[in-house]
Amino acid sequence: MAKLYFHYSAMNAGKSTLLLQASYNYRERGMRTAIFTAALDDRAGVGRIASRIGLHADAELFSAETDLFAVIDALTRSGPLHCVFVDEAQFLSEDQVWQLARVADRLSVPVMCYGLRTDFRGELFPGSRALLAIGDELREVRTICKCGRKATMVVRLGPNGKVLHEGDQVAIGGEDRYVSLCRRHWEEEMGRLPPEDLVGFAGE
């Protein structure tokens, strides 16, 4: 039975690398895949996914208006489709997540989504919220905080290199604008902890 998967993490955990490697493994065995990425994210070029270690591939674009079920259904009519991959899945709408669920349920094509769980404010992205709610399998892609703990949160840096405490949820830019942190260090950087709670934390 085909499933809807959500691979989630903080920034710089290697999600795109995992996506590209998984698609390559399918294609190496003569299987056909479709790769999608958000139209608003053109850091690697329009219609292109690239990882920090140099892997890259062309991708179909999705925007807020894209009916992903219709697009993928059309792809299946031109030949067998063995897996669908979606990068930057946090930018999906709730409706689009349901469309991808229907791809798995009605077209019997597995869908592998990769994206961030929360934004720099610690709030869920709409696409991530829907994937966490209805995804068949949730898989955390781990990265580490500066202290060595698992990083689950991210902060956004301003032009002066200081942590931003407010702003738009979506701001496409270089990865050097974001830093992945554990929850406790995120609270510290966001000014959510009283000073007395920070005493002795650095050495723990």
N, C-alpha and C positions, 0 to 999 in steps of 0.2 A: 504494500500500500504506500503510495506517495505521501510525503509529509511536507509541512511548512516548518522550516528551521529558522531560528534566529540566533546568530552568533554575535554577541554583544561585548563591548569592552569600553574602557576609557581610550583617550587618544594615544596613538603611537604604540599600539599593542600588536600590530602586524595583521590586521583584519584583511586588508587588500592583498597582502602576500598570500594568506591562506586561501582567499577566493581564487586568485589567479592560479595557484598551484592545483587546487581542486578541479578547476575547469580544464587545465592542461592534462590532468590525469584522465579525465573522461575522453578528451579528444585524442590522446595518445592511443586509446583503445578503440578508436574509430567511432566514438559516440559524439553526437551533436549536442552542443550546449548553446544557450543564449545568455548574454551578459548585459545587464542594465546598470546604469548609474544616473544620478540626479543631474538634470540639465543645468542647475544653478552652480554646480561644483565643477569649475573648469581649470582647477589647479594643474592637472596633468595635460591639459588641452581638451578641447571640446570633443565629447564622445570617446574619451580615453581614460583608462584606469592605469595607474602606475603605483608601484610599491617603492618604499624607501631603499630596498636592496636591488632595484633595477629591473624587476619584472614589469611587464606592461601588456595591455591588450586593448583592442577597440571594443566599444560598448554601444549599445542602443541607449538613447536618452529617454528619461521619463520626467515629465513636469506634472504640475498639479492637475492638468486636464487629461493626462494620459489614462486611457482605459487599458490597464495591463492585461486583463483577461482577454479582451478582444485582440490585442496585439499578439499575445502568446498563442491564442487559439489559431490565428492566421498562420503563425509559424509552423504549427503542428500539421497544417494542411499541405505543406510543401515537403513533408518528410518527417520521420521519427525525431522527436526532441527528447533527449534523455535527462536533461537537468537545466533549470533556470537559476541564474545567479544574480543577486541584486546587491550592489555596493551602495554605501551611504543610505542605508535603509531607514535611518531616522527621519529622512525627508519625505517618506511616503505619507500619504493621508490615511486616515482610518479606512476609508472606502477602498483605497488601493491595496491595503493589507488584506481586506476581505476578498478582493479580486484575486490576489495571489493564493489565498486559501482555496478558492474555487479552482484554480489551476491544478492544485494538488488533488482536490477531491473529485473534480469532474473530468479533468484531462489526464489524470494519473501521471503528472509530471512533478517530480520533486522540486521544491523551491528553497534555495539556500540564501537567506538574507544576512547581510553583515552591516553592522552599524553601531553607533553610540547609543548607550542607554539614557544618559542624562546630559543636560547642557551645563554650562559653567555656573549656573545658579542652583544646580542640584535638582532641576526639574526634568521630568520625562519629556522627550520629544513625542509628538503625536504618533508618528510611525512606530516608535519603540514601545509606546504604551499599548498600542493595538497588537503588536507582535508578542509582547509579554502576556497579553490577555488571551490570545487565540492560537498562538504558535503551538505546534505539536511537540517540538523539542527545542529547549533553550540551552545554549552552550556559551559559557563565559570564556572569552579569550583574555588571558591574564597578562598584565604588565605590572611593573613595580613602582612604588613611590620612592622619593629620595631617601627615605628611612629604611627601605628594604621590605616594607610591608606591601601587600597587594594594593594596587591603585584601583580605585573604583570611581573616582571623581576627577573633574578637570577644572582648572581655572583658566581664564582668558587674560592675556596681558595687553595693556594699552601701549601706545607708541613710546611711552617713557619707561617701559619695562615693568610697570607696577600692575598689580592684580586689579582687574575691574570688578566692581561689585554689582553693576547693573548695566543694562544694554539690551539690544535685540537678541532674541534667542539664536538666530542664524546670522553668522558673520563669516563669510568664506575668506580664508586667508592662509598664509603660510603656517606650517605646523609649529613654527617657533613662537607663534602667538598663544599656544596652548601648552599647559603643563599638567601631567597626570599625577594625582596625589591620592594617598589613602584618605579615608573619610575624616580622620582626626586632623591631619595636616590641612585638609581642605577647609575645615571649620576655622582653623587658626588663620589661614590666609584670607578668608572671607570676613574675619572679624566677628565670628559668631561665638567665640569663647571668651569669658571674662579672664583677665590677666592671671588671676590666682590659680586658674585651672591649668595654666601652661607651665607652671613651675615643675621642673623635673622631667617634663615630657621628652625633651630632646635626647636625654640619655637613656630612655627606656628601651 
